[in-house]
């Protein structure tokens, strides 16, 4: 391959032209996985029918990974905007129309934008509270499956000699919320210092896509610290937080929500990674209390005995769930009822238990125990 003609130099990569081929050569220390992922993204986008350069091969050149694709003869929208400033608005409209065409496609095999952003947040050098805040806000955003370019800017759109727009550089492609992709494009303009075009772009995107500007406007881009008012405790939280000892809280109407976890140790809540044992405890034991709420009178055996046969089994299951709540040190139960929004469970067992008795169980199988170093422990 002839690498004499350089057509672009970017961070960690250099792009060459060899006849009708475009060769993107990555630095020697560039991740092999990232190179292959970019080629795979581009190949998958080809299947959507969008106008993009087709991947021809992935190879190594002098020990460096390279992606060989079709060369598209033309100029980028960035170049055209600089050469013809009088047509800038026209080119900006074409830019937005091209982005909307991209976002009109779906590609189920692409990585999900939310998953990518969750990984980025987890890897960021931020304190745990800020990461939790960002994860919570991200989880509350709508789930979409539209193709998102991830770095859609005028320099990544080539207008061919016949006027056809081609989109290049698919290394950050994902599937997700199209407005999030537009918000990133807005930031690209804004961070470059082109505030006027940033506003023009945003207005045009919202106009052509029918999106409310408030959904993606710069007012949404605030420091994480500025978002803290959304975690302001309500009257119920404030009442419970007067108790500064260690305990857990159960929110019956909001059992699966995560917002109160910001203030309390919750029995329920939400997390993408769930412990199987605890999930099993919820589904098998606590679920009746989650569905029907907390009725302390059912702790009394005589009360349950007075129930008809067809209702007694459920009453017994509720009583069993309440005993498990005691075990979990659930001192406060949020009922969602206006007359008694919070109930105090006086039977909560505290953060530690004390055995009243123990017994030795005989088992049929003999297990070979190992200590923390992996060595077998001799049987005494």
N, C-alpha and C positions, 0 to 999 in steps of 0.2 A: 504493500500500500504506500501511496505517496503522501507524506505528511509535510510537504513544503508549504502548503497554502493554509494559513491560520485564518479562520473566519470569526472566532470568538474565544475569549479567555475568561473563564469564570473560576470561582473558588474551587480548588481541588480538581479542576478539569480543564482541558483545552479541546476546542472543536476545530476539526480540519475538514477541508473539502478535497475529495479525490474524484474528479469527473462528476458523475451523477450520484455519488455516494457522500454521505456526511459521517465523519468518524469522530466520536466523542471519546477522548482518551482520558482516563482518570489517573490521578497521582498514584504512585506505587504503594502508598500506605492507605489508600482508600479501601473501604470495606467491600469485600467480594460479595457479601450478602446484599448490600445496598445496590451494587451494580446490577446483580441478577434481578433484584426486586424491581428496579426501574425498567429493565427490559421487559419483565413480565407485565408490569402495569401498562406499558405502551402496547404490548401485544394484545392485552385484553381490551384496551380502548379501541384498537383497530376493529374488533368484532362488533362494536356499537355502530359502525358506519360513519363515524366522524371523520372529517378531513384532517389526517395527521400523517407524518412521515412513517412509512412502514419499516419495521425492524427487519434487517437482512441477516445479521449475525451478531453473536457475542464472542469475542476472542481476546487474546492477549497480544500486545505489541511491545516487544522488548521488556517483558515482565510486568507490563501495566495492562489492566483490564480496559476493554474498549467496547462500545456499542456502535455497530455500523447500521445506519438507516438511510432511507432515501434523502437525497438533497432536494430541497424545495427552492427553486429559483424565484427570488422576489425580495421584498423589503419588509422589515418588521413595522408594525404600527407605530412603534416608538420613533423609528427613523422617519416615517412619513409625517408624523406630527411635527417633527423638528424641521423638515424640509418645506412643509406647506402649512404654516401656522394658521393661515386663513381657512383651512379645511379641518381644523382641529375638532370642532364640534361634530362634523360629519364622521370623522374617524372614531371619535369617542362613541357615537351611536353604533357604528359597526362593531366596535369592541364589545359593547354591552350585548348586542344581538348575538354575537358569537358565543359569549359566555352563557347566555340563556339557552342557546342551542346545545351546548355541552351539558348543561344542567337538566335538559329535557330527557337525557338518556339515563338508563340504569345499567349497572354492571355488577351483578350479585357476587362475583368472585373477588371484587376489590375489598381491601381492608376497610373497616368501619372508622369513620372520622372520630366518633366518640371513644372508641377503644384507643386510637392513637393519642387523643388528647388526654385520656386518663393515664396512659403511660408517661406522657410528657410531664404531667403534674406530679406523678409519683417520683419521677427522677429529678425534679427541680430542687434547687437548693433553697427550700422554703421551710418555715417552721410547721409543725404538725397541724396547728390550728388553721393556718392559711391554706394548707393542702386540703384539709377537710372541707373548708369553705368552698374552694374551687371545685372539688369533686361533687359536693352537694349541688352547687349551681349547675354544673355540667349535666348531672343526672336529671335535673328538672327541665332540661331543654327538649324540644320536640325531636322525635326519632323519624328521620327520613332516609331514603335510599337513593338519592340522586347523585349523579357523577359530580364530584368536586375536584377541580384541578389542583388546588392547594397552593398555587403560586401564579394565579392568573393575572398577568400584567401585560402592557402593550409590547414589551420586548419579547414576549413568548407567543405572539401572534404574527405569522408571516402572511403577507398578501402576495399571492403568486402573480405572474405576469397577466393571467386572464382575470384577475380580481377575486380569486377564491381565497378565503382565509383558511390558513392551516395553523393548528395549535401544536406547539412543541413543548418539550421538557415536562414529562409526566412522572417525575420521580416522587412527587408528593401526592399523587392521585389517591382518593379515597371515595367511599360512598357515604352520604350523610345529608346534612341540612344545607341546602343551597344558599340560604341567607348567611350562614357562617362562612361559606366560601366568598360571598360578596363582601362580607365584613373584612376579611383578610385583604381583599383587593383594595378596599377603601383605605386600610392601614398602609398598604404599599405606597399609595399616592401620598398619604398624609406624612409618613415617616421620611419620604423623599423630600418633603418640604413643599410639595405642590398642593397646597391647601385648596386653591380655587378649583383645580381639576378634581380633587377628592370630593368636593361638594357636588360638582357637576355630575360626576360619575354616580354618586349615591342617589341623587335626584332622578337621574335617567334610569338607573336600575330599578328603583321603586316604581317609577312610572310604567316601564315596559313589562315588569313582572307582576304588577298589581300588589306589591308588598308595602305595608305601612312603614313609613320611614322610621317611626319610633322603634321598629323591630330590629333595625340594623344601624341606627344612627350613632354618631360619636358620643351621644349622651350615655350610651350603654357601656362605653369603654372607660371604666373608672378603676381606680386602685382597689385592690381587694379590701383594704381597710375601710374604704368608703361604703362597702356593702354591708358592714356589720349591723346596721339597724334592722335588717331582715331577721336577725337573731335576737331581737329585743324580747325579753321574757314577758309573757302575758300575766294576768292576775293569778292564774293557777300556778304557773312556774314560780312566781314571786312568793306565793304562800308556802310552797314546798321547800324553796331554797332557804327559808328561815331556819330549817333544820340543817345544821352544818356537819352532822355525823355521817357515817357511811350507811347507805341503804340503796334499794332499787325502787324504781317507779314503773307501774304498768299503766299505759294509756289505752283504755279499752277501745274507744272509737278511732284512735289513730295508732293502732298497734304496729302497723307496718310502715309508718312514717319515720323519718330520721330527724325531723327538726328539733324535737325535744331532747334528743341525745346530746345536743350542744350544751345543755344545762344539767342533765341528770344521767345517772346510770340506769338505762332503760332495760326492762325485760324484753321488749320487742325492738322495733326499729328496722332499718334496712342496711344491708351491705351486700355488694356483689359477690363476695366470697363468704360462704356460710359454712359453719362447722356442722358436719353431718349429725353428730351426736345431739347438738343443741336443737337443730332443725327437727330431728326425730322427737325430741322432748316436746317441742311446740305442737307438732302435728298429732302426736299420740295422746298427750296429757293435757296441755294447756289450751288446745283449740276450743273446747266447749266454753271456757271462760272468755276467750277472745270473741266468740260468736254471741254469747248470751250475757256476758258481763259478770259483775261481782254481786252476789247475793249472800251476805254473811249469815243469814238465818239458816242457810243450808248446811252450815257446819254442825248444826245440832242433829244428832241421830234421830231424835224423836220427831223432829220436823220432817225429815226425809221419809220416815216410816209412815207418816200420814198421807203421803202422796199416793195417787192411784198407781197401779202396777205399771201401766204404760208410760208413766213419767218418772218412776222411781229410779230407773237405770240411769237416766240423764242427770237426775239430782245427785246420784252417787258419783258420777263422773265429774260433776262440777265440784263436789266436795274434795275429790282426789286432786283436782287441778289447784284448788285453794291451798291444799297441804304442800304442793310443790312450790307454789308462790311463797309460802312461808319459808320453805327450804332455801329459796333464792333471795331471802331477805327483802321481800317486796313490802315496804312499809307504807307506801302511798299508792292508791289506785284512783286514776282519773276516770270518772264514770261518763262524762258528757251530759249529765243531767243538771238542769238549772238549779234544782233545790238542794242538791248535794254533789257539787262538781268533783270534790275530792274526798275519798274515804281513807281513814287511817287504819291500817291492819296491825293490831296490837300483838298478833301472833308471829310476826316476822322474827326469824330465828337469829338474826345478827350475822356479822361477817365470819364468825367461826362457830363450830359446833363442838360439843363435849359429849363423849360417849358415856352412856350409862352402863353398858355391858358389851361384851364381845364373845364370840364363840369361834372355835376352829372347825372349818368345814373340810370334810374328807372328799378328795376328788380321785377319780379313777386314773387319769393320766398324770404321769410325773413329768413336770416341765423342767428343763435344764435352764437355770437362771444364769444370767450374765451381768457382771457389774458394768459401770459406766465405761470402763476401758475395753470391754468386749471379751474379757477373760471369763471362763466358766467359774461359777461359785461352787465350791465343794459342798456336798450335802453332808450336814452334821448328823 
